[in-house]
């Protein structure tokens, strides 16, 4: 009988030990504080250093924080520009849903015993100035068609038509080149930044060495190339570097990963994707061309642009059929109209999202 009692006692002790160990392993958030320095709201979580926090954007005015820890704080009064703060806590997970009264951005910092998240007003500006960048020029002809059509000339012709359309809408339009001259890739970026442009649109024509039947319309935004085709287009468009003697722009010397890591640049990347999507959608609807989709690559000319920026491949000059279309003034007019429509649709959506 004593053996059975001892066995039961061991089982109970083991069970209690497991409960104790489980509770010890459970991470807790026992203190949360909100404070404000000028326009910046500080949210401090006192936690174990192993606790992981992630912040994601639901919308410009709404952010969500997730932590792999149980929050002992179940309610927190909204503070400052925070209109609403909802806390949901489970055994090993907590979410904090914050709604602001205007667009807010964030930055996260980790200390020895706490996690600090800074919330600050997002810089929202009206879209008034657009820089158009006709690709290539001068000693750099770009792609050359079978009938000797030069990409640099097509790019400039489309850009000039597009310029008039955008100006008629009431926008200020600047050009990186207005004639057949060579402009270094870094100079194009520097020009857009110095002029404080709100959008940067680089216009190009595509080419394929191995597939002369390749055709279609595609729009790129700045990010790392994921596919062989994106890497091929990247190499061809960055090929203009061979015509440059030197590069004095420090922004484009940084590794692409360093640029992508910057929170401000990341915000431009999101808007660049939205802009690319609108242009691509309008391009396919108006041109009724093959939809090659929205793509991404680390184009040199887009690096260091502190504004939403895209690179458009209007068609394949290496395809005899498309070369003939690209040489036609009426078709170039349609391309310009497609890009114009995409830009205006983006501006309207941007203004709606940001209550401008």
C-alpha positions in Angstrom: 0.0 0.0 0.0 2.9 2.3 0.9 4.4 1.8 -2.6 1.1 2.8 -4.3 0.9 6.0 -2.1 4.5 6.8 -2.9 3.8 6.3 -6.6 0.9 8.7 -6.5 2.9 11.2 -4.6 5.7 11.1 -7.3 3.1 11.5 -10.0 1.5 14.6 -8.2 4.9 16.1 -7.6 5.9 15.6 -11.3 2.7 17.2 -12.4 3.2 20.2 -10.2 6.7 20.5 -11.4 5.5 20.5 -15.0 2.9 23.2 -14.2 5.6 25.3 -12.5 8.0 24.9 -15.4 5.3 25.8 -17.9 4.4 28.9 -16.0 8.1 29.9 -15.7 8.5 29.5 -19.5 5.4 31.7 -20.2 6.6 35.2 -21.1 4.6 38.0 -19.7 4.1 41.7 -20.4 3.5 43.2 -17.0 4.1 46.9 -17.8 3.1 49.1 -20.7 3.5 52.9 -20.7 2.6 55.6 -23.1 4.2 59.1 -23.2 4.8 61.8 -25.7 7.7 64.0 -26.8 6.5 66.7 -29.2 4.7 64.8 -32.0 6.2 61.4 -31.2 4.3 58.9 -29.0 6.4 56.4 -27.1 5.1 53.0 -26.2 7.3 51.1 -23.8 6.9 47.4 -23.0 8.8 46.0 -20.0 9.5 42.4 -21.0 11.9 39.6 -21.0 14.7 40.1 -23.5 13.6 37.0 -25.4 10.2 38.4 -26.2 9.7 39.0 -29.9 7.6 42.0 -31.2 6.5 42.6 -34.7 4.8 45.7 -36.0 2.6 45.6 -39.2 0.6 48.2 -41.0 -3.1 47.6 -41.5 -3.6 51.1 -43.1 -1.9 54.5 -42.9 -3.9 55.2 -39.7 -3.8 51.7 -38.2 -0.9 49.7 -36.9 -0.9 46.2 -35.2 1.7 45.0 -32.7 2.1 41.3 -32.0 4.2 39.7 -29.2 4.9 36.1 -28.3 4.0 36.9 -24.6 0.8 37.1 -22.5 -0.2 40.6 -21.6 -1.3 41.0 -18.0 -2.6 44.5 -19.1 -6.0 43.9 -20.7 -7.0 47.5 -21.2 -5.1 50.7 -21.9 -6.6 54.1 -22.3 -6.0 55.8 -25.8 -3.4 58.5 -25.6 -2.5 61.5 -27.7 -3.2 60.9 -31.4 -4.2 57.3 -30.6 -7.9 57.2 -31.1 -8.4 53.5 -30.3 -6.3 50.9 -28.6 -7.5 47.3 -28.4 -5.6 44.5 -26.6 -6.2 40.8 -27.1 -4.2 38.4 -25.0 -3.8 34.6 -25.0 -1.5 32.3 -23.1 1.5 32.9 -25.3 0.5 35.6 -27.6 -0.8 39.2 -27.5 -1.9 41.7 -30.1 -2.2 45.5 -29.7 -4.4 47.2 -32.4 -3.8 50.9 -32.6 -5.9 53.4 -34.6 -4.5 56.9 -35.0 -6.4 60.1 -36.0 -4.0 60.7 -38.9 -1.3 58.7 -40.8 1.4 57.5 -38.5 4.7 55.7 -39.0 6.8 53.8 -36.5 10.2 52.7 -35.4 11.1 49.9 -33.0 14.0 49.8 -30.6 15.0 47.1 -28.1 16.9 47.6 -24.9 18.1 45.2 -22.2 14.7 45.0 -20.4 12.2 46.7 -22.7 10.9 47.2 -26.2 10.3 50.8 -27.3 8.1 51.6 -30.2 8.1 55.2 -31.5 5.0 56.5 -33.4 5.4 59.7 -35.4 3.3 61.5 -38.0 3.8 60.2 -41.5 4.9 62.8 -43.9 2.1 63.2 -46.4 2.5 65.5 -49.3 0.4 66.4 -52.3 1.6 65.1 -55.7 2.4 68.2 -57.7 5.7 67.6 -59.4 6.6 64.6 -61.6 10.0 63.9 -63.2 9.9 62.0 -66.5 13.0 60.1 -67.4 13.3 59.0 -71.1 15.8 56.2 -70.8 19.2 56.2 -72.6 20.2 59.0 -75.0 23.3 60.4 -76.8 26.1 57.7 -77.0 23.8 55.2 -75.4 21.1 54.2 -78.0 19.5 51.6 -75.8 18.0 48.6 -77.6 18.0 48.6 -81.4 15.4 46.9 -83.5 15.8 44.9 -86.7 14.7 47.9 -88.7 17.2 50.1 -86.8 14.7 51.7 -84.6 16.5 53.2 -81.6 15.0 52.9 -78.2 16.4 56.2 -77.0 14.2 58.0 -79.6 11.1 56.1 -78.8 11.5 56.8 -75.1 11.9 60.5 -75.7 8.9 60.7 -78.0 6.6 59.0 -75.5 7.9 61.1 -72.7 7.2 64.4 -74.6 3.6 63.4 -75.3 3.1 62.3 -71.7 4.5 65.6 -70.5 1.9 67.6 -72.3 -0.9 65.4 -71.0 0.2 65.7 -67.3 0.7 69.4 -67.7 -2.8 69.8 -69.0 -4.0 68.0 -65.8 -2.3 70.8 -63.8 0.9 69.0 -62.8 4.4 70.4 -62.9 6.5 68.1 -65.2 10.3 68.1 -65.4 12.4 66.0 -67.8 15.8 64.4 -67.2 16.5 65.1 -70.9 14.5 66.9 -73.7 16.8 66.0 -76.6 19.3 63.4 -77.7 21.9 63.7 -75.0 23.6 61.3 -72.6 22.6 61.7 -68.9 24.3 59.5 -66.3 22.0 57.3 -64.3 23.1 58.8 -61.0 22.4 62.3 -62.5 18.8 61.4 -63.2 18.3 60.3 -59.6 20.0 63.4 -58.3 17.9 65.7 -60.5 14.7 64.2 -59.2 15.8 64.5 -55.5 17.0 68.1 -56.0 13.8 69.1 -57.6 11.9 67.5 -54.8 9.8 65.5 -57.2 6.8 63.6 -55.9 7.0 60.9 -58.6 9.8 59.6 -60.8 8.8 57.8 -64.1 11.5 56.2 -66.2 10.4 55.2 -69.7 12.1 52.4 -71.7 11.5 49.8 -74.4 12.3 46.1 -73.8 14.4 43.6 -75.8 15.2 39.9 -75.7 18.3 38.4 -77.4 17.0 34.9 -77.4 13.3 35.2 -78.0 12.4 37.5 -80.9 8.7 36.8 -80.3 8.7 38.1 -76.8 6.2 41.0 -76.5 4.1 42.9 -74.0 4.0 45.7 -71.5 5.6 45.5 -68.0 6.2 47.9 -65.1 9.0 47.7 -62.5 9.5 49.1 -59.0 12.7 49.0 -57.0 13.4 45.8 -55.1 15.6 42.8 -55.5 15.2 40.8 -58.8 13.6 37.4 -58.1 13.4 35.8 -61.6 15.9 35.2 -64.4 14.0 37.5 -66.6 14.0 40.3 -64.1 17.7 39.9 -63.6 18.2 39.9 -67.4 16.2 43.2 -67.8 18.1 44.6 -64.8 21.5 43.8 -66.4 20.5 45.4 -69.8 19.1 48.6 -68.3 22.0 49.0 -65.9 24.3 48.5 -68.9 24.3 52.2 -69.5 26.9 52.4 -66.7 29.5 51.5 -69.3 29.1 55.0 -70.8 29.8 56.7 -67.5 33.2 58.0 -66.5 32.6 58.4 -62.8 29.8 58.4 -60.3 29.8 60.9 -57.5 26.4 60.1 -56.0 27.0 58.4 -52.6 23.4 57.2 -52.4 23.8 54.7 -55.2 27.0 53.2 -53.8 25.2 51.6 -50.9 24.2 48.0 -51.1 20.5 47.6 -52.1 19.7 45.8 -48.9 20.8 48.9 -46.9 18.5 51.1 -48.9 15.6 48.7 -48.5 16.2 48.5 -44.7 15.5 52.2 -44.3 12.0 52.7 -43.0 11.4 55.8 -45.1 12.6 54.1 -48.2 10.3 51.1 -47.5 7.4 53.5 -47.4 8.3 54.7 -50.8 8.6 51.1 -52.0 5.0 50.5 -51.0 3.8 53.5 -52.9 6.1 52.6 -55.9 4.3 49.2 -56.1 0.9 51.0 -56.0 2.0 53.3 -58.8 3.4 50.4 -60.8 0.1 48.5 -60.4 -2.0 51.4 -61.6 0.2 52.0 -64.7 0.4 48.4 -65.5 -3.4 48.0 -65.3 -4.1 51.0 -67.4 -1.4 49.9 -69.9 -3.1 46.6 -70.5 -6.6 48.0 -70.7 -5.7 50.7 -73.2 -3.0 49.0 -75.3 -4.7 45.5 -75.2 -1.2 44.2 -75.1 0.3 41.1 -73.5 0.3 41.6 -69.7 3.8 40.9 -68.4 2.8 42.1 -65.0 4.3 44.3 -62.2 7.9 43.2 -61.6 10.7 44.2 -59.4 14.5 44.7 -59.8 17.3 46.8 -58.4 17.5 49.3 -61.3 20.4 51.7 -60.8 18.4 54.7 -62.0 15.8 54.0 -59.2 18.2 53.6 -56.4 18.3 56.6 -54.0 15.1 58.1 -55.3 13.3 59.5 -52.3 9.9 59.4 -53.8 7.7 56.7 -55.4 9.4 55.6 -58.6 8.9 53.1 -61.4 10.5 52.0 -64.6 8.2 51.1 -67.6 9.1 48.8 -70.4 6.6 49.9 -73.1 7.2 47.0 -75.6 9.8 44.8 -77.2 11.8 46.7 -79.8 13.5 43.3 -80.6 10.2 41.9 -81.8 9.7 43.0 -85.5 5.9 43.4 -85.0 6.2 45.5 -81.8 9.1 47.5 -83.4 6.8 48.5 -86.2 4.1 49.6 -83.6 6.6 51.5 -81.5 7.7 53.4 -84.6 4.1 54.5 -85.2 3.2 58.0 -83.8 -0.4 57.0 -83.0 0.7 53.9 -81.0 3.2 56.0 -79.0 0.3 58.4 -78.3 -1.7 55.3 -76.9 1.3 54.4 -74.7 1.5 57.9 -73.3 -2.2 57.9 -72.7 -1.9 54.5 -70.9 0.9 55.8 -68.6 -1.0 59.1 -68.0 -4.2 57.2 -67.0 -2.2 55.0 -64.6 -0.5 58.0 -63.0 -3.8 59.9 -62.6 -5.5 56.9 -61.2 -2.7 56.5 -58.7 -2.9 60.2 -57.7 -6.6 60.0 -57.1 -6.2 56.8 -55.0 -3.3 58.4 -53.0 -5.4 61.5 -52.3 -8.4 59.4 -51.2 -6.3 57.2 -48.9 -4.6 60.3 -47.3 -7.7 62.5 -47.1 -6.0 65.2 -49.3 
